[in-house]
Amino acid sequence: MADSAYTAGLTLLARRELSEAQLRQRLSRRGHDPEEIDHAVARLKQNGSLDDARVAGAIARSQLTLKRRGQLRVRREIEAAGIAPALAERAVAEAFEDVDVEALLSDAIERRLGSRSLSTDRDVARVYRYLVAQGFDRARSLAALRARRRGPAGH
């Protein structure tokens, strides 16, 4: 039954991209022997079916384009998938290479506020917490919110 973990791994990877850590966890939960999992992972890596760098890139692109998240949150999501910090950093750098981070931040503020204004410090604090949770830089977020609150000079 040495091929059962490999076959199960292929089946899991056919459904969606998984990191090595995610695949190991799922195969283990399905009751496969650790040695069998090691063999299956080695084979899947060798034939290119399992590639953490590819998974990191896919996560970074989807977090950026679909969820419109900031760099810090994107990196956290990649690392949460069990991918090494160095790979996560590289994937984030590549995904954000041609992105106007200021425009992304401005869009996030617009989405959060809609037609509401930042009339009180409490409003600013609420949106600031949201931006930080979405992975935007703290200093940039605060500066953008202060500029937005000052009024139409920037908008």
PyMOL commands that place a pseudoatom at each C-alpha (Angstrom):
pseudoatom trace, name=CA, resn=MET, resi=1, chain=A, elem=C, hetatm=0, pos=[0.000, 0.000, 0.000]
pseudoatom trace, name=CA, resn=ALA, resi=2, chain=A, elem=C, hetatm=0, pos=[2.972, 2.287, -0.483]
pseudoatom trace, name=CA, resn=ASP, resi=3, chain=A, elem=C, hetatm=0, pos=[1.175, 4.085, -3.286]
pseudoatom trace, name=CA, resn=SER, resi=4, chain=A, elem=C, hetatm=0, pos=[-2.019, 4.818, -1.355]
pseudoatom trace, name=CA, resn=ALA, resi=5, chain=A, elem=C, hetatm=0, pos=[-0.629, 8.006, 0.248]
pseudoatom trace, name=CA, resn=TYR, resi=6, chain=A, elem=C, hetatm=0, pos=[0.727, 9.070, -3.139]
pseudoatom trace, name=CA, resn=THR, resi=7, chain=A, elem=C, hetatm=0, pos=[-2.636, 8.475, -4.826]
pseudoatom trace, name=CA, resn=ALA, resi=8, chain=A, elem=C, hetatm=0, pos=[-4.473, 10.246, -2.011]
pseudoatom trace, name=CA, resn=GLY, resi=9, chain=A, elem=C, hetatm=0, pos=[-2.004, 13.139, -2.317]
pseudoatom trace, name=CA, resn=LEU, resi=10, chain=A, elem=C, hetatm=0, pos=[-2.607, 13.391, -6.058]
pseudoatom trace, name=CA, resn=THR, resi=11, chain=A, elem=C, hetatm=0, pos=[-6.351, 13.387, -5.464]
pseudoatom trace, name=CA, resn=LEU, resi=12, chain=A, elem=C, hetatm=0, pos=[-6.071, 16.174, -2.890]
pseudoatom trace, name=CA, resn=LEU, resi=13, chain=A, elem=C, hetatm=0, pos=[-3.815, 18.222, -5.156]
pseudoatom trace, name=CA, resn=ALA, resi=14, chain=A, elem=C, hetatm=0, pos=[-6.185, 17.763, -8.087]
pseudoatom trace, name=CA, resn=ARG, resi=15, chain=A, elem=C, hetatm=0, pos=[-8.858, 19.593, -6.097]
pseudoatom trace, name=CA, resn=ARG, resi=16, chain=A, elem=C, hetatm=0, pos=[-6.693, 22.566, -5.118]
pseudoatom trace, name=CA, resn=GLU, resi=17, chain=A, elem=C, hetatm=0, pos=[-3.130, 23.726, -4.603]
pseudoatom trace, name=CA, resn=LEU, resi=18, chain=A, elem=C, hetatm=0, pos=[-1.797, 22.721, -1.199]
pseudoatom trace, name=CA, resn=SER, resi=19, chain=A, elem=C, hetatm=0, pos=[1.477, 23.393, 0.536]
pseudoatom trace, name=CA, resn=GLU, resi=20, chain=A, elem=C, hetatm=0, pos=[3.631, 20.514, 1.683]
pseudoatom trace, name=CA, resn=ALA, resi=21, chain=A, elem=C, hetatm=0, pos=[2.578, 21.132, 5.293]
pseudoatom trace, name=CA, resn=GLN, resi=22, chain=A, elem=C, hetatm=0, pos=[-1.119, 21.163, 4.376]
pseudoatom trace, name=CA, resn=LEU, resi=23, chain=A, elem=C, hetatm=0, pos=[-0.765, 17.962, 2.350]
pseudoatom trace, name=CA, resn=ARG, resi=24, chain=A, elem=C, hetatm=0, pos=[1.141, 16.197, 5.136]
pseudoatom trace, name=CA, resn=GLN, resi=25, chain=A, elem=C, hetatm=0, pos=[-1.523, 17.223, 7.632]
pseudoatom trace, name=CA, resn=ARG, resi=26, chain=A, elem=C, hetatm=0, pos=[-4.378, 15.967, 5.454]
pseudoatom trace, name=CA, resn=LEU, resi=27, chain=A, elem=C, hetatm=0, pos=[-2.686, 12.673, 4.653]
pseudoatom trace, name=CA, resn=SER, resi=28, chain=A, elem=C, hetatm=0, pos=[-1.930, 12.161, 8.343]
pseudoatom trace, name=CA, resn=ARG, resi=29, chain=A, elem=C, hetatm=0, pos=[-5.566, 12.847, 9.263]
pseudoatom trace, name=CA, resn=ARG, resi=30, chain=A, elem=C, hetatm=0, pos=[-6.573, 10.193, 6.750]
pseudoatom trace, name=CA, resn=GLY, resi=31, chain=A, elem=C, hetatm=0, pos=[-4.485, 7.679, 8.664]
pseudoatom trace, name=CA, resn=HIS, resi=32, chain=A, elem=C, hetatm=0, pos=[-1.500, 7.259, 6.371]
pseudoatom trace, name=CA, resn=ASP, resi=33, chain=A, elem=C, hetatm=0, pos=[1.766, 6.107, 7.918]
pseudoatom trace, name=CA, resn=PRO, resi=34, chain=A, elem=C, hetatm=0, pos=[4.376, 8.906, 8.377]
pseudoatom trace, name=CA, resn=GLU, resi=35, chain=A, elem=C, hetatm=0, pos=[6.939, 6.972, 6.333]
pseudoatom trace, name=CA, resn=GLU, resi=36, chain=A, elem=C, hetatm=0, pos=[4.410, 6.493, 3.536]
pseudoatom trace, name=CA, resn=ILE, resi=37, chain=A, elem=C, hetatm=0, pos=[3.630, 10.227, 3.657]
pseudoatom trace, name=CA, resn=ASP, resi=38, chain=A, elem=C, hetatm=0, pos=[7.341, 11.075, 3.383]
pseudoatom trace, name=CA, resn=HIS, resi=39, chain=A, elem=C, hetatm=0, pos=[7.661, 8.834, 0.321]
pseudoatom trace, name=CA, resn=ALA, resi=40, chain=A, elem=C, hetatm=0, pos=[4.519, 10.292, -1.287]
pseudoatom trace, name=CA, resn=VAL, resi=41, chain=A, elem=C, hetatm=0, pos=[5.643, 13.883, -0.644]
pseudoatom trace, name=CA, resn=ALA, resi=42, chain=A, elem=C, hetatm=0, pos=[9.069, 13.168, -2.144]
pseudoatom trace, name=CA, resn=ARG, resi=43, chain=A, elem=C, hetatm=0, pos=[7.458, 11.693, -5.281]
pseudoatom trace, name=CA, resn=LEU, resi=44, chain=A, elem=C, hetatm=0, pos=[4.985, 14.563, -5.603]
pseudoatom trace, name=CA, resn=LYS, resi=45, chain=A, elem=C, hetatm=0, pos=[7.776, 17.114, -5.285]
pseudoatom trace, name=CA, resn=GLN, resi=46, chain=A, elem=C, hetatm=0, pos=[9.903, 15.256, -7.807]
pseudoatom trace, name=CA, resn=ASN, resi=47, chain=A, elem=C, hetatm=0, pos=[7.176, 15.197, -10.453]
pseudoatom trace, name=CA, resn=GLY, resi=48, chain=A, elem=C, hetatm=0, pos=[6.239, 18.847, -9.806]
pseudoatom trace, name=CA, resn=SER, resi=49, chain=A, elem=C, hetatm=0, pos=[2.782, 18.192, -8.384]
pseudoatom trace, name=CA, resn=LEU, resi=50, chain=A, elem=C, hetatm=0, pos=[3.782, 19.666, -5.033]
pseudoatom trace, name=CA, resn=ASP, resi=51, chain=A, elem=C, hetatm=0, pos=[5.591, 23.000, -5.046]
pseudoatom trace, name=CA, resn=ASP, resi=52, chain=A, elem=C, hetatm=0, pos=[5.481, 25.395, -2.099]
pseudoatom trace, name=CA, resn=ALA, resi=53, chain=A, elem=C, hetatm=0, pos=[6.824, 28.284, -4.180]
pseudoatom trace, name=CA, resn=ARG, resi=54, chain=A, elem=C, hetatm=0, pos=[3.952, 27.875, -6.654]
pseudoatom trace, name=CA, resn=VAL, resi=55, chain=A, elem=C, hetatm=0, pos=[1.424, 27.669, -3.813]
pseudoatom trace, name=CA, resn=ALA, resi=56, chain=A, elem=C, hetatm=0, pos=[2.889, 30.774, -2.156]
pseudoatom trace, name=CA, resn=GLY, resi=57, chain=A, elem=C, hetatm=0, pos=[2.564, 32.674, -5.436]
pseudoatom trace, name=CA, resn=ALA, resi=58, chain=A, elem=C, hetatm=0, pos=[-1.026, 31.520, -5.909]
pseudoatom trace, name=CA, resn=ILE, resi=59, chain=A, elem=C, hetatm=0, pos=[-1.988, 32.563, -2.384]
pseudoatom trace, name=CA, resn=ALA, resi=60, chain=A, elem=C, hetatm=0, pos=[-0.273, 35.944, -2.801]
pseudoatom trace, name=CA, resn=ARG, resi=61, chain=A, elem=C, hetatm=0, pos=[-2.012, 36.642, -6.115]
pseudoatom trace, name=CA, resn=SER, resi=62, chain=A, elem=C, hetatm=0, pos=[-5.447, 35.629, -4.860]
pseudoatom trace, name=CA, resn=GLN, resi=63, chain=A, elem=C, hetatm=0, pos=[-5.110, 37.585, -1.604]
pseudoatom trace, name=CA, resn=LEU, resi=64, chain=A, elem=C, hetatm=0, pos=[-4.012, 40.639, -3.564]
pseudoatom trace, name=CA, resn=THR, resi=65, chain=A, elem=C, hetatm=0, pos=[-6.352, 40.523, -6.556]
pseudoatom trace, name=CA, resn=LEU, resi=66, chain=A, elem=C, hetatm=0, pos=[-9.472, 38.988, -5.027]
pseudoatom trace, name=CA, resn=LYS, resi=67, chain=A, elem=C, hetatm=0, pos=[-9.332, 40.040, -1.390]
pseudoatom trace, name=CA, resn=ARG, resi=68, chain=A, elem=C, hetatm=0, pos=[-7.344, 43.260, -1.992]
pseudoatom trace, name=CA, resn=ARG, resi=69, chain=A, elem=C, hetatm=0, pos=[-5.254, 42.756, 1.138]
pseudoatom trace, name=CA, resn=GLY, resi=70, chain=A, elem=C, hetatm=0, pos=[-2.026, 44.437, 2.182]
pseudoatom trace, name=CA, resn=GLN, resi=71, chain=A, elem=C, hetatm=0, pos=[1.435, 42.899, 2.150]
pseudoatom trace, name=CA, resn=LEU, resi=72, chain=A, elem=C, hetatm=0, pos=[1.559, 41.938, 5.827]
pseudoatom trace, name=CA, resn=ARG, resi=73, chain=A, elem=C, hetatm=0, pos=[-1.740, 40.059, 5.732]
pseudoatom trace, name=CA, resn=VAL, resi=74, chain=A, elem=C, hetatm=0, pos=[-0.781, 38.312, 2.493]
pseudoatom trace, name=CA, resn=ARG, resi=75, chain=A, elem=C, hetatm=0, pos=[2.465, 37.165, 4.067]
pseudoatom trace, name=CA, resn=ARG, resi=76, chain=A, elem=C, hetatm=0, pos=[0.634, 35.911, 7.179]
pseudoatom trace, name=CA, resn=GLU, resi=77, chain=A, elem=C, hetatm=0, pos=[-1.793, 33.931, 5.000]
pseudoatom trace, name=CA, resn=ILE, resi=78, chain=A, elem=C, hetatm=0, pos=[1.078, 32.270, 3.125]
pseudoatom trace, name=CA, resn=GLU, resi=79, chain=A, elem=C, hetatm=0, pos=[2.913, 31.416, 6.329]
pseudoatom trace, name=CA, resn=ALA, resi=80, chain=A, elem=C, hetatm=0, pos=[-0.338, 30.080, 7.820]
pseudoatom trace, name=CA, resn=ALA, resi=81, chain=A, elem=C, hetatm=0, pos=[-0.350, 27.553, 4.969]
pseudoatom trace, name=CA, resn=GLY, resi=82, chain=A, elem=C, hetatm=0, pos=[2.902, 26.196, 6.396]
pseudoatom trace, name=CA, resn=ILE, resi=83, chain=A, elem=C, hetatm=0, pos=[5.181, 27.811, 3.848]
pseudoatom trace, name=CA, resn=ALA, resi=84, chain=A, elem=C, hetatm=0, pos=[8.656, 28.964, 4.884]
pseudoatom trace, name=CA, resn=PRO, resi=85, chain=A, elem=C, hetatm=0, pos=[9.014, 32.687, 5.655]
pseudoatom trace, name=CA, resn=ALA, resi=86, chain=A, elem=C, hetatm=0, pos=[11.660, 33.144, 2.931]
pseudoatom trace, name=CA, resn=LEU, resi=87, chain=A, elem=C, hetatm=0, pos=[9.305, 31.731, 0.274]
pseudoatom trace, name=CA, resn=ALA, resi=88, chain=A, elem=C, hetatm=0, pos=[6.460, 33.830, 1.640]
pseudoatom trace, name=CA, resn=GLU, resi=89, chain=A, elem=C, hetatm=0, pos=[8.567, 36.987, 1.463]
pseudoatom trace, name=CA, resn=ARG, resi=90, chain=A, elem=C, hetatm=0, pos=[9.604, 36.256, -2.112]
pseudoatom trace, name=CA, resn=ALA, resi=91, chain=A, elem=C, hetatm=0, pos=[6.030, 35.527, -3.211]
pseudoatom trace, name=CA, resn=VAL, resi=92, chain=A, elem=C, hetatm=0, pos=[4.760, 38.754, -1.624]
pseudoatom trace, name=CA, resn=ALA, resi=93, chain=A, elem=C, hetatm=0, pos=[7.543, 40.780, -3.234]
pseudoatom trace, name=CA, resn=GLU, resi=94, chain=A, elem=C, hetatm=0, pos=[6.729, 39.312, -6.656]
pseudoatom trace, name=CA, resn=ALA, resi=95, chain=A, elem=C, hetatm=0, pos=[2.971, 39.781, -6.272]
pseudoatom trace, name=CA, resn=PHE, resi=96, chain=A, elem=C, hetatm=0, pos=[3.310, 43.409, -5.149]
pseudoatom trace, name=CA, resn=GLU, resi=97, chain=A, elem=C, hetatm=0, pos=[6.095, 44.276, -7.602]
pseudoatom trace, name=CA, resn=ASP, resi=98, chain=A, elem=C, hetatm=0, pos=[3.914, 46.365, -9.920]
pseudoatom trace, name=CA, resn=VAL, resi=99, chain=A, elem=C, hetatm=0, pos=[1.199, 47.306, -7.418]
pseudoatom trace, name=CA, resn=ASP, resi=100, chain=A, elem=C, hetatm=0, pos=[0.529, 50.879, -6.376]
pseudoatom trace, name=CA, resn=VAL, resi=101, chain=A, elem=C, hetatm=0, pos=[0.261, 50.246, -2.637]
pseudoatom trace, name=CA, resn=GLU, resi=102, chain=A, elem=C, hetatm=0, pos=[-1.075, 53.755, -2.000]
pseudoatom trace, name=CA, resn=ALA, resi=103, chain=A, elem=C, hetatm=0, pos=[-3.913, 53.170, -4.472]
pseudoatom trace, name=CA, resn=LEU, resi=104, chain=A, elem=C, hetatm=0, pos=[-4.631, 49.773, -2.904]
pseudoatom trace, name=CA, resn=LEU, resi=105, chain=A, elem=C, hetatm=0, pos=[-4.774, 51.421, 0.526]
pseudoatom trace, name=CA, resn=SER, resi=106, chain=A, elem=C, hetatm=0, pos=[-7.020, 54.198, -0.784]
pseudoatom trace, name=CA, resn=ASP, resi=107, chain=A, elem=C, hetatm=0, pos=[-9.365, 51.602, -2.327]
pseudoatom trace, name=CA, resn=ALA, resi=108, chain=A, elem=C, hetatm=0, pos=[-9.517, 49.743, 0.992]
pseudoatom trace, name=CA, resn=ILE, resi=109, chain=A, elem=C, hetatm=0, pos=[-10.476, 52.969, 2.773]
pseudoatom trace, name=CA, resn=GLU, resi=110, chain=A, elem=C, hetatm=0, pos=[-13.157, 53.689, 0.172]
pseudoatom trace, name=CA, resn=ARG, resi=111, chain=A, elem=C, hetatm=0, pos=[-14.586, 50.171, 0.447]
pseudoatom trace, name=CA, resn=ARG, resi=112, chain=A, elem=C, hetatm=0, pos=[-14.702, 50.418, 4.232]
pseudoatom trace, name=CA, resn=LEU, resi=113, chain=A, elem=C, hetatm=0, pos=[-16.191, 53.902, 4.433]
pseudoatom trace, name=CA, resn=GLY, resi=114, chain=A, elem=C, hetatm=0, pos=[-18.503, 54.016, 1.463]
pseudoatom trace, name=CA, resn=SER, resi=115, chain=A, elem=C, hetatm=0, pos=[-20.250, 57.390, 1.676]
pseudoatom trace, name=CA, resn=ARG, resi=116, chain=A, elem=C, hetatm=0, pos=[-19.516, 57.844, 5.396]
pseudoatom trace, name=CA, resn=SER, resi=117, chain=A, elem=C, hetatm=0, pos=[-16.947, 60.357, 6.573]
pseudoatom trace, name=CA, resn=LEU, resi=118, chain=A, elem=C, hetatm=0, pos=[-14.182, 60.254, 9.148]
pseudoatom trace, name=CA, resn=SER, resi=119, chain=A, elem=C, hetatm=0, pos=[-15.793, 62.845, 11.373]
pseudoatom trace, name=CA, resn=THR, resi=120, chain=A, elem=C, hetatm=0, pos=[-14.581, 61.567, 14.743]
pseudoatom trace, name=CA, resn=ASP, resi=121, chain=A, elem=C, hetatm=0, pos=[-11.416, 60.054, 16.198]
pseudoatom trace, name=CA, resn=ARG, resi=122, chain=A, elem=C, hetatm=0, pos=[-13.464, 56.948, 16.835]
pseudoatom trace, name=CA, resn=ASP, resi=123, chain=A, elem=C, hetatm=0, pos=[-14.241, 56.651, 13.105]
pseudoatom trace, name=CA, resn=VAL, resi=124, chain=A, elem=C, hetatm=0, pos=[-10.547, 56.978, 12.292]
pseudoatom trace, name=CA, resn=ALA, resi=125, chain=A, elem=C, hetatm=0, pos=[-9.626, 54.357, 14.913]
pseudoatom trace, name=CA, resn=ARG, resi=126, chain=A, elem=C, hetatm=0, pos=[-12.220, 51.926, 13.554]
pseudoatom trace, name=CA, resn=VAL, resi=127, chain=A, elem=C, hetatm=0, pos=[-10.996, 52.190, 9.967]
pseudoatom trace, name=CA, resn=TYR, resi=128, chain=A, elem=C, hetatm=0, pos=[-7.373, 52.129, 11.126]
pseudoatom trace, name=CA, resn=ARG, resi=129, chain=A, elem=C, hetatm=0, pos=[-7.935, 48.807, 12.947]
pseudoatom trace, name=CA, resn=TYR, resi=130, chain=A, elem=C, hetatm=0, pos=[-9.577, 47.423, 9.816]
pseudoatom trace, name=CA, resn=LEU, resi=131, chain=A, elem=C, hetatm=0, pos=[-6.648, 48.484, 7.607]
pseudoatom trace, name=CA, resn=VAL, resi=132, chain=A, elem=C, hetatm=0, pos=[-4.063, 47.015, 9.957]
pseudoatom trace, name=CA, resn=ALA, resi=133, chain=A, elem=C, hetatm=0, pos=[-6.025, 43.759, 10.115]
pseudoatom trace, name=CA, resn=GLN, resi=134, chain=A, elem=C, hetatm=0, pos=[-6.052, 43.703, 6.316]
pseudoatom trace, name=CA, resn=GLY, resi=135, chain=A, elem=C, hetatm=0, pos=[-2.252, 43.866, 6.343]
pseudoatom trace, name=CA, resn=PHE, resi=136, chain=A, elem=C, hetatm=0, pos=[-1.576, 47.476, 5.464]
pseudoatom trace, name=CA, resn=ASP, resi=137, chain=A, elem=C, hetatm=0, pos=[1.392, 49.297, 6.960]
pseudoatom trace, name=CA, resn=ARG, resi=138, chain=A, elem=C, hetatm=0, pos=[0.440, 51.087, 10.194]
pseudoatom trace, name=CA, resn=ALA, resi=139, chain=A, elem=C, hetatm=0, pos=[2.182, 54.385, 9.424]
pseudoatom trace, name=CA, resn=ARG, resi=140, chain=A, elem=C, hetatm=0, pos=[0.857, 54.549, 5.849]
pseudoatom trace, name=CA, resn=SER, resi=141, chain=A, elem=C, hetatm=0, pos=[-2.643, 53.702, 7.032]
pseudoatom trace, name=CA, resn=LEU, resi=142, chain=A, elem=C, hetatm=0, pos=[-2.643, 56.419, 9.650]
pseudoatom trace, name=CA, resn=ALA, resi=143, chain=A, elem=C, hetatm=0, pos=[-1.211, 58.973, 7.214]
pseudoatom trace, name=CA, resn=ALA, resi=144, chain=A, elem=C, hetatm=0, pos=[-3.835, 58.106, 4.604]
pseudoatom trace, name=CA, resn=LEU, resi=145, chain=A, elem=C, hetatm=0, pos=[-6.644, 58.377, 7.144]
pseudoatom trace, name=CA, resn=ARG, resi=146, chain=A, elem=C, hetatm=0, pos=[-5.379, 61.716, 8.436]
pseudoatom trace, name=CA, resn=ALA, resi=147, chain=A, elem=C, hetatm=0, pos=[-5.153, 63.052, 4.875]
pseudoatom trace, name=CA, resn=ARG, resi=148, chain=A, elem=C, hetatm=0, pos=[-8.661, 61.780, 4.141]
pseudoatom trace, name=CA, resn=ARG, resi=149, chain=A, elem=C, hetatm=0, pos=[-10.022, 63.394, 7.291]
pseudoatom trace, name=CA, resn=ARG, resi=150, chain=A, elem=C, hetatm=0, pos=[-8.459, 66.770, 6.474]
pseudoatom trace, name=CA, resn=GLY, resi=151, chain=A, elem=C, hetatm=0, pos=[-10.706, 67.008, 3.514]
pseudoatom trace, name=CA, resn=PRO, resi=152, chain=A, elem=C, hetatm=0, pos=[-11.019, 67.402, -0.216]
pseudoatom trace, name=CA, resn=ALA, resi=153, chain=A, elem=C, hetatm=0, pos=[-7.451, 68.591, -0.846]
pseudoatom trace, name=CA, resn=GLY, resi=154, chain=A, elem=C, hetatm=0, pos=[-6.438, 64.963, -1.389]
pseudoatom trace, name=CA, resn=HIS, resi=155, chain=A, elem=C, hetatm=0, pos=[-9.801, 63.857, -2.799]
for i in range(1, 155): cmd.bond("trace and resi %d" % i, "trace and resi %d" % (i + 1))
show_as sticks, trace
zoom trace
